[in-house]
Amino acid sequence: MAKTAWANVGAVEAGFEPGLERKLLAGIESGLIRDVHAVLVSRGDGLVLEQYCEGRDENWGQPLGTVVFDVETLHDLRSVTKSIVGLLYGIALDRGLVPPPEASLLAQFPEYADLAADPIRSGQTIGHALTMTLGLEWDEFRSYADPLNSEIAMENAPDRYRYALGQQVLHAPGTRWTYSGGAVALVGAIIARGTGKRLEDFAREALFAPLGISRFEWNCGRDGIASAASGLRLCARDLLRIGRMVLGHGLFEGRRIVSAAWVDASLTPAASAEDGLGYGRLWFTGETFVPASGGERPWMAGFGNGGQRLWLMPDADVACVIFSGNYNAPDAWVSPTRLWREIIAANLTTI
């Protein structure tokens, strides 16, 4: 499939205040928006804003030096990868290749009979992994440069799946949300086992090729298994293309990629996350004040370490991709959030 030829449209034509690009550049020049590598905004079929910058970057922690970003540059998605893995699960489910979310989680890993025999774990389902409500101990609040960070410890473990499944049970399944790359590693394994393909190969065939995405990288751990939690690299336009498909309830250019039922369920809050946000099936949810509407409007997003974002506002048919380089910094959320609220949402003139 040929890639979409984005139609560039002016801000006013697309329902934004004039000077959107100028406002973005003013935020960057003032230092209020920092470490930005790329910003893309679309509304409907129109590309409203596309800005690339220059800055220091990494590939899954390996320094790349200073990079001049452009349309073709691949960039770490970090944990935005999780949201895409959620879509892949939905596609595999639509094809009858994986069990439904209510199926037992440990039943998918018969090699860990000792864990399955533990009655306290018997209630864990695939759905609990998809919504990060397994009830297991997991610590990703530490820097990802810290080997005690649970995702890093999992990557360094001799068996990532035993590590993820074998953590101490702290809460009954479904009762407490805990951010967990381990939960997503398990989801990725179920996709691979059900489809009979490596995760990256299934992604290429089932999601990327139908969207016209031909270039990507997917970083693997020491065991050669693609990181379902954080390993994907795409260019900004291709991530935006995925966002447009999600806004289309699984349709892209008239072609069904994933069922509308899966997309809608994924974007519906199933648990309460930190900072007043909701969490669906590997997607964050929340609300942002939009002056044009006189109130808060709902959004859905994939978030990634360093300031990576895929923001979606269905009411306005707006998708926004942000790539940043503020990796492992506690304030990495500030610039992308300010950009979304003060540049995008605040400048909408129509909903």
C-alpha positions in Angstrom: 0.0 0.0 0.0 1.3 3.5 -0.9 1.8 5.9 1.9 -0.8 8.5 2.5 0.1 11.8 0.8 -0.6 14.2 3.7 -2.5 17.3 2.6 -0.9 20.3 4.2 -3.5 22.7 5.4 -3.3 26.1 7.1 -4.1 26.5 10.8 -7.1 28.7 10.3 -8.5 26.4 7.6 -8.1 23.4 10.0 -9.9 25.2 12.8 -7.0 26.6 14.8 -6.0 30.1 15.7 -3.5 31.6 13.2 0.2 31.4 13.7 0.3 27.9 15.2 3.9 27.2 14.0 5.0 30.6 15.2 3.6 29.9 18.7 5.4 26.6 18.9 8.7 28.1 17.8 8.2 30.9 20.4 7.7 28.3 23.1 10.9 26.5 22.0 13.0 29.7 21.8 11.8 30.9 25.2 12.8 27.6 26.8 9.3 26.9 28.0 9.2 23.9 25.6 12.5 22.0 25.7 14.2 19.0 24.1 11.7 18.7 21.3 12.8 16.7 18.3 9.6 16.6 16.2 6.0 17.9 16.5 3.2 16.8 14.1 -0.4 17.8 14.3 -3.2 16.5 12.0 -6.9 17.2 11.8 -8.9 15.0 9.6 -6.9 14.3 6.5 -4.9 17.5 6.9 -1.4 17.9 8.3 -1.7 21.2 10.2 1.8 21.4 11.7 5.1 19.6 11.0 8.2 20.8 12.8 11.5 19.1 13.1 14.4 20.2 15.3 18.0 19.3 16.1 19.2 17.7 19.3 21.0 14.9 21.1 19.3 11.5 20.9 19.5 7.9 21.9 18.5 4.5 20.5 17.2 2.6 23.6 19.9 4.1 25.8 22.7 4.1 23.3 23.9 7.6 22.5 23.5 8.8 18.9 25.0 12.2 19.3 23.4 15.2 17.8 20.7 14.4 15.2 19.1 16.6 12.6 15.6 15.3 12.6 13.5 15.1 9.4 10.6 13.3 7.8 12.6 10.0 7.5 14.3 9.9 10.9 13.4 6.9 13.1 13.0 7.7 16.7 12.5 5.8 19.9 8.8 5.5 20.9 9.8 4.0 24.3 6.5 3.2 26.1 4.3 4.4 23.3 5.3 1.0 22.0 2.9 -0.4 24.6 -0.1 1.2 23.0 0.8 -0.3 19.6 1.2 -3.7 21.2 -2.3 -3.3 22.5 -3.5 -2.7 18.9 -1.6 -5.8 17.8 -3.4 -7.9 20.5 -6.7 -6.7 19.1 -5.8 -7.6 15.6 -4.7 -11.1 16.7 -7.9 -11.5 18.7 -10.0 -10.4 15.7 -8.3 -13.3 13.7 -8.9 -15.8 16.5 -5.2 -16.3 17.2 -5.1 -15.3 20.8 -7.5 -15.9 23.8 -9.9 -13.2 24.9 -9.0 -10.8 27.7 -11.0 -12.8 30.3 -8.8 -15.9 29.8 -6.4 -17.0 32.5 -3.0 -15.4 32.2 -1.0 -18.3 33.6 -2.7 -20.8 31.4 -0.8 -19.2 28.5 2.5 -20.0 30.2 2.2 -23.7 31.1 6.0 -23.9 31.6 5.5 -22.2 34.9 3.4 -24.8 36.6 4.7 -23.8 40.0 3.3 -20.3 39.6 0.0 -21.6 38.3 -0.4 -23.8 41.4 -0.3 -20.7 43.6 -4.0 -20.0 44.4 -3.2 -16.3 45.0 -2.3 -15.9 41.3 -5.2 -18.0 39.9 -7.4 -15.0 39.2 -5.0 -13.1 37.0 -6.3 -12.7 33.4 -4.9 -11.4 30.2 -7.2 -8.4 30.6 -5.4 -7.6 33.9 -2.1 -7.5 32.0 -3.7 -5.3 29.3 -4.9 -2.8 31.9 -1.8 -3.2 34.2 -4.0 -4.4 37.1 -2.2 -7.7 37.9 -1.6 -6.8 41.5 2.1 -7.7 41.3 5.0 -5.7 42.8 6.7 -3.6 40.1 8.8 -0.5 40.3 9.3 1.7 37.2 9.4 4.9 39.1 13.1 4.6 39.3 15.2 5.9 36.5 15.6 3.5 33.6 19.3 4.0 34.0 18.9 2.3 37.4 19.4 -1.5 37.2 16.8 -1.9 40.0 14.1 -0.4 37.8 11.8 -3.4 37.3 11.7 -3.2 33.5 15.5 -3.1 33.3 15.8 -5.9 35.8 13.4 -7.9 33.6 15.5 -7.3 30.5 18.6 -8.5 32.4 16.9 -11.5 33.9 17.7 -15.0 32.4 13.9 -15.5 31.8 11.9 -12.4 31.3 8.5 -14.1 31.6 9.2 -15.9 34.8 10.6 -12.6 36.2 7.4 -10.7 35.2 5.0 -13.4 36.4 6.8 -14.3 39.6 6.8 -11.0 41.3 5.2 -10.8 44.8 1.4 -10.5 44.8 0.5 -7.2 46.6 -3.2 -6.8 45.6 -6.0 -8.8 44.3 -6.1 -8.7 40.4 -8.2 -5.9 39.0 -8.1 -3.8 42.2 -5.0 -1.6 41.8 -3.2 -0.1 38.8 0.6 -0.4 38.7 2.6 0.8 35.7 4.4 -2.3 34.4 6.5 -3.1 31.4 6.4 -6.7 32.6 2.7 -6.9 32.0 3.2 -5.8 28.4 6.1 -8.3 27.9 3.6 -11.0 28.8 1.0 -9.6 26.3 3.7 -9.6 23.6 4.6 -13.2 24.3 1.0 -14.3 24.0 0.8 -12.5 20.6 3.9 -14.3 19.4 2.8 -17.7 20.7 -0.7 -17.3 19.2 0.4 -16.0 15.8 3.4 -18.2 15.5 5.4 -15.2 14.5 7.9 -12.9 16.2 6.2 -9.8 17.5 8.0 -7.5 15.0 7.1 -9.8 12.1 3.4 -9.9 13.1 3.5 -6.1 13.4 4.9 -5.8 10.0 2.3 -8.0 8.4 -0.8 -7.1 10.4 -0.4 -3.4 11.2 2.5 -1.7 9.5 2.2 -2.9 5.9 -1.6 -2.2 5.7 -0.8 1.4 6.9 2.0 1.8 4.3 4.7 1.7 7.0 7.8 0.1 5.5 10.6 1.3 7.8 10.9 0.5 11.5 13.2 -0.9 14.1 12.3 -2.9 17.1 15.0 -3.3 19.8 15.5 -6.7 21.4 16.8 -7.8 24.7 19.8 -10.0 25.3 17.5 -13.0 24.7 16.7 -11.7 21.2 13.1 -11.0 22.0 11.7 -7.7 20.9 10.8 -5.4 23.8 7.0 -5.1 23.8 7.3 -2.5 26.5 9.6 0.1 24.9 11.6 -1.1 21.9 9.9 0.2 18.8 11.3 3.0 16.6 9.3 4.8 13.9 9.4 8.1 12.1 6.9 10.7 13.2 4.6 10.6 10.2 4.2 6.8 10.6 3.2 7.1 14.2 0.8 9.8 13.2 -0.6 7.4 10.7 -1.3 4.9 13.5 -3.0 7.7 15.4 -5.3 8.5 12.5 -6.3 4.8 12.2 -7.2 4.8 15.9 -9.3 8.0 15.5 -11.0 6.1 12.6 -12.0 3.4 15.1 -9.7 0.9 13.4 -10.3 2.0 9.8 -7.6 3.5 7.6 -8.4 4.7 4.0 -11.5 2.5 4.0 -9.6 -0.7 5.1 -10.4 -2.4 8.4 -7.2 -2.8 10.4 -8.6 -3.6 13.8 -12.1 -4.0 15.0 -13.9 -0.9 16.2 -15.0 -2.8 19.3 -11.3 -3.4 20.3 -10.3 0.2 19.7 -13.3 1.5 21.7 -12.6 -0.8 24.6 -8.9 0.0 24.5 -9.7 3.8 24.8 -12.2 3.3 27.6 -10.8 3.8 31.1 -10.6 0.4 33.0 -8.5 1.6 35.9 -7.4 4.8 37.6 -3.7 5.7 37.0 -1.6 8.3 38.8 -2.2 12.1 38.5 -5.9 11.7 38.0 -5.6 9.9 34.6 -7.4 6.8 33.5 -6.0 3.7 31.8 -7.6 1.5 29.2 -6.0 -1.4 27.4 -2.4 0.1 27.2 -3.7 3.6 26.6 -3.8 6.5 29.0 -7.0 8.7 29.1 -7.7 12.1 30.5 -9.2 15.5 29.8 -7.8 18.9 28.7 -9.5 22.2 28.8 -10.4 23.5 25.3 -11.5 27.2 25.4 -13.4 26.8 22.1 -15.6 24.2 23.8 -15.9 26.0 27.1 -14.9 23.0 29.1 -12.8 19.8 29.3 -12.6 17.5 26.4 -11.4 13.8 26.5 -8.1 12.6 25.1 -6.3 9.3 24.8 -2.6 8.9 24.5 0.5 6.7 24.4 3.2 8.0 26.7 6.9 7.3 26.5 10.1 8.0 28.5 11.8 11.2 27.5 8.6 13.0 26.4 7.4 10.7 23.5 3.7 11.2 22.9 0.9 10.2 20.7 -2.1 12.4 21.7 -5.6 11.9 20.3 -8.7 14.0 20.8 -11.6 12.3 19.1 -14.1 15.2 19.6 -11.9 17.4 17.5 -10.5 14.7 15.2 -7.0 15.8 16.2 -3.8 13.6 16.4 -0.5 14.9 17.7 2.9 13.2 17.7 5.7 14.6 19.9 9.3 13.2 19.9 11.6 14.5 22.5 15.0 13.8 24.0 14.6 14.4 27.7 15.2 10.7 28.6 15.1 9.5 32.3 14.4 13.1 33.5 11.6 13.5 36.2 10.3 16.6 34.4 10.2 15.0 30.9 6.4 15.2 31.0 6.3 19.0 31.3 7.2 20.1 27.7 4.9 17.7 25.8 2.0 18.4 28.2 2.5 22.2 27.9 2.7 21.8 24.1 -0.5 19.8 24.0 -2.4 22.1 26.4 -1.1 25.5 25.5 -0.3 25.2 21.8 -2.7 22.6 20.5 -5.8 22.5 22.7 -5.7 26.2 23.6 -5.6 27.2 19.9 -8.5 25.2 18.6 -11.3 27.4 17.4 -13.8 24.6 16.6 -14.8 21.3 18.1 
